[in-house]
């Protein structure tokens, strides 16, 4: 039996926002399916959607994913095969693009990556151009050891990516710290860059130092100070990180934040585990856990003028609905006409992967309801 420690921000590299933490398999990569030409078609396997990437005006490369085989790993291989690199401040940033239509940008949470959107990209790409990005320090993006990781830095990355790569007003969709990065980016965005935001169990900060109003955090604040000190000792941090990223530990952490335990599969564990083995991953872990929490949603939301959709899993132990951040967002529909809030029953911290069908129902309906011409984010 695994040891259980109630230290909130040791749950990295998955997320740095939870209360329960457990110290506790490699998925073989499959053949990728590529196809040329056309838009959508069906075959004996089932519905197939085609991802379109416009690299040049004169050429178009297309790959296919069997939508009704979601969860078997095939679509994840295709997503990885389609990823590209973009240079940001001298660092390689990994991203995916596929589909056609209005652009969406998917932003993962702490410790996750593009692969965490494995159940969403094929569905969304049927109607939209879907971009997904690995934030600096995660996934297949660079993990510079000396970089000062911060929420503000990730928000700047999203804004620059939107300007340089997407080049069109975009809907930002994030989970956990990815949500918060989207929120910060929208609050700082120049005109005609952000059309709307979707927040999936938004984090209160880069780590739990941001939510000291939660009595559950106050109980362990002295312990958090000690942990910050210990994590700055290289040998201690390395030993702890090795324990944290062990597959069985990751499985226990994931099962504690997923309501749908069936989706805590070997593929998901590998999505989290593989980038954590990269050089620099330890430094990212220490920097995020011990760094400043950054702006909080309560200070940011009054600045947001674009449409906002908030989806909240009610079984999230990391950012609980009855915690300060959850309570704040649940109170907003009565005061912010541009915001819609939905509680997702029997859903954990990662709604998009825990109960993707429920998220797609709310998300696609909201996207379809947006007017063709929307107010865009602008500086106050």
Long-range contacts (C-beta under 8 A, 24 or more apart in sequence): 2-248, 2-249, 2-252, 6-220, 7-220, 7-223, 7-224, 7-227, 8-208, 8-216, 8-217, 8-220, 8-224, 9-207, 9-208, 9-224, 9-227, 9-289, 10-227, 10-240, 10-244, 10-289, 11-244, 11-253, 11-318, 12-110, 12-111, 12-244, 12-285, 12-288, 12-289, 13-110, 13-111, 13-241, 13-244, 13-245, 13-272, 13-275, 13-276, 13-281, 13-284, 13-285, 14-109, 14-110, 14-111, 14-112, 14-250, 14-253, 14-254, 14-257, 14-272, 15-109, 15-110, 15-111, 15-176, 15-177, 15-203, 15-257, 15-318, 15-349, 16-110, 16-111, 16-177, 16-203, 16-206, 16-207, 16-208, 16-288, 16-289, 17-110, 17-176, 17-177, 17-203, 17-204, 17-205, 17-207, 17-208, 17-318, 17-319, 17-349, 18-256, 18-257, 18-317, 18-318, 18-349, 19-216, 19-317, 19-318, 20-256, 20-317, 21-253, 21-256, 22-249, 22-252, 22-253, 22-256, 23-243, 23-244, 23-249, 23-252, 24-246, 24-248, 24-249, 24-250, 24-251, 24-252, 24-253, 25-247, 25-266, 25-269, 25-270, 26-247, 26-266, 26-270, 27-73, 27-266, 27-267, 27-270, 29-73, 29-77, 30-73, 30-74, 30-77, 31-74, 31-77, 32-63, 32-74, 32-77, 32-78, 32-81, 33-63, 33-64, 33-65, 33-66, 33-74, 33-78, 34-62, 34-63, 34-64, 34-78, 34-81, 35-62, 35-63, 35-64, 36-61, 36-62, 37-62, 38-62, 39-100, 40-126, 45-69, 49-99, 49-122, 49-125, 49-126, 51-78, 51-82, 51-97, 51-98, 51-99, 51-125, 52-98, 52-99, 52-100, 53-82, 53-84, 53-97, 53-98, 63-98, 65-122, 67-122, 67-123, 67-126, 70-118, 70-119, 70-122, 70-123, 70-356, 71-118, 71-119, 71-263, 71-265, 71-267, 73-267, 75-118, 75-121, 75-122, 76-115, 76-118, 76-267, 76-271, 79-114, 79-115, 79-117, 79-118, 79-121, 79-132, 80-114, 80-115, 83-114, 83-140, 86-161, 86-164, 86-165, 88-136, 88-157, 88-160, 88-161, 91-136, 91-141, 91-142, 91-144, 91-147, 92-141, 92-142, 93-133, 93-134, 93-136, 93-141, 93-142, 93-157, 93-161, 94-133, 94-134, 94-139, 94-140, 94-141, 95-131, 95-132, 95-133, 95-134, 95-161, 95-165, 96-121, 96-130, 96-131, 96-132, 96-133, 97-129, 97-130, 97-131, 97-132, 97-165, 98-125, 98-129, 98-130, 99-124, 99-125, 99-126, 99-127, 99-128, 99-129, 99-130, 100-128, 100-129, 101-127, 101-128, 101-129, 102-128, 102-129, 102-168, 102-171, 102-195, 102-367, 103-128, 103-129, 103-130, 103-131, 103-166, 103-168, 103-169, 103-170, 103-171, 104-128, 104-129, 104-130, 104-131, 104-170, 104-171, 104-173, 104-367, 105-131, 105-132, 105-133, 105-158, 105-161, 105-162, 105-166, 105-170, 105-171, 105-172, 105-173, 105-182, 106-130, 106-131, 106-132, 106-133, 106-173, 106-174, 106-178, 107-132, 107-133, 107-135, 107-158, 107-172, 107-173, 107-174, 107-175, 107-178, 107-179, 107-181, 107-182, 108-132, 108-133, 108-134, 108-135, 108-138, 108-139, 108-174, 108-175, 108-178, 109-174, 109-175, 109-176, 109-177, 109-178, 109-179, 109-203, 109-349, 109-350, 110-138, 110-176, 110-177, 110-203, 110-206, 110-288, 111-138, 111-272, 111-276, 112-138, 112-139, 112-175, 112-176, 112-178, 112-271, 112-272, 112-350, 113-138, 113-139, 113-140, 113-271, 113-272, 113-275, 114-139, 114-140, 115-139, 115-271, 116-175, 116-268, 116-271, 116-350, 116-352, 116-353, 117-352, 117-353, 118-267, 118-271, 118-353, 119-263, 119-352, 119-353, 119-356, 120-352, 120-353, 120-356, 120-359, 120-360, 123-356, 123-360, 123-364, 124-360, 124-363, 124-364, 127-364, 127-367, 128-367, 131-161, 131-165, 131-166, 131-170, 133-157, 133-158, 133-161, 134-275, 135-178, 135-181, 137-280, 137-284, 137-287, 137-288, 138-275, 138-284, 139-275, 140-275, 142-280, 143-275, 143-278, 143-279, 143-280, 143-281, 143-283, 143-284, 144-280, 144-283, 145-280, 145-283, 146-283, 147-287, 148-287, 148-291, 149-206, 149-284, 149-287, 149-288, 149-291, 150-206, 150-291, 150-292, 150-294, 151-177, 151-180, 151-181, 151-184, 151-205, 151-206, 151-293, 151-294, 151-295, 152-184, 152-294, 152-295, 154-181, 154-184, 155-181, 155-182, 155-184, 155-185, 155-188, 156-185, 156-188, 157-181, 158-182, 158-185, 159-185, 159-188, 159-189, 159-190, 159-193, 162-189, 162-193, 162-194, 163-193, 169-193, 169-194, 169-195, 169-374, 169-376, 170-194, 170-195, 171-195, 171-196, 171-197, 171-198, 171-367, 172-196, 172-197, 172-198, 173-197, 173-198, 173-200, 173-363, 174-198, 174-199, 174-200, 174-202, 175-200, 175-201, 175-350, 175-351, 175-352, 176-200, 176-201, 176-202, 176-203, 176-318, 176-319, 176-349, 176-350, 177-203, 177-206, 179-203, 180-204, 180-205, 180-206, 180-294, 180-295, 180-297, 183-297, 183-300, 183-301, 183-304, 184-294, 184-295, 184-300, 186-304, 186-306, 186-377, 187-295, 187-300, 187-303, 187-304, 187-377, 188-379, 189-376, 189-377, 189-378, 189-379, 190-377, 190-378, 190-379, 191-376, 191-377, 191-378, 192-376, 193-376, 193-377, 194-306, 194-376, 194-377, 195-306, 195-307, 195-370, 195-374, 195-376, 196-306, 196-307, 196-308, 196-309, 196-370, 196-374, 197-304, 197-306, 197-307, 197-308, 197-309, 198-308, 198-309, 198-310, 198-311, 198-363, 198-366, 199-308, 199-309, 199-310, 199-311, 199-329, 200-311, 200-312, 200-313, 200-350, 200-351, 200-352, 200-359, 201-311, 201-312, 201-313, 201-316, 201-318, 201-319, 201-349, 201-350, 201-351, 202-297, 202-310, 202-319, 202-325, 202-329, 203-318, 203-319, 203-325, 204-293, 204-296, 204-297, 204-319, 204-323, 204-324, 204-325, 205-293, 205-294, 205-295, 205-296, 206-288, 206-291, 206-292, 206-293, 206-294, 207-288, 207-289, 207-290, 207-291, 207-293, 208-293, 209-292, 209-293, 210-293, 210-294, 210-296, 211-296, 211-323, 211-324, 211-325, 213-324, 214-323, 214-324, 216-323, 227-289, 228-289, 228-290, 231-286, 231-289, 231-290, 232-286, 232-290, 237-282, 237-285, 237-286, 238-282, 241-276, 241-281, 241-282, 241-285, 241-286, 244-285, 245-272, 245-273, 245-276, 245-277, 245-281, 247-273, 256-317, 257-316, 257-317, 257-318, 257-348, 257-349, 257-350, 258-348, 258-349, 258-350, 258-353, 258-354, 259-313, 259-315, 259-346, 259-347, 259-348, 259-354, 259-355, 260-348, 260-354, 260-355, 263-353, 263-354, 268-353, 296-325, 297-325, 297-328, 297-329, 298-325, 298-328, 301-328, 301-332, 301-336, 301-339, 303-380, 304-336, 304-338, 304-377, 305-338, 305-375, 305-377, 305-378, 306-338, 306-374, 306-375, 306-376, 306-377, 307-338, 307-339, 307-340, 307-366, 307-370, 307-374, 308-336, 308-338, 308-339, 308-340, 309-339, 309-340, 309-342, 309-362, 309-363, 309-366, 310-339, 310-340, 310-341, 310-342, 311-342, 311-344, 311-351, 311-359, 311-362, 311-363, 312-341, 312-342, 312-343, 312-344, 312-351, 313-344, 313-347, 313-348, 313-349, 313-350, 313-351, 313-354, 313-355, 314-343, 314-344, 314-345, 314-346, 314-347, 315-346, 315-347, 315-348, 316-347, 316-348, 316-349, 317-348, 317-349, 318-349, 319-349, 340-366
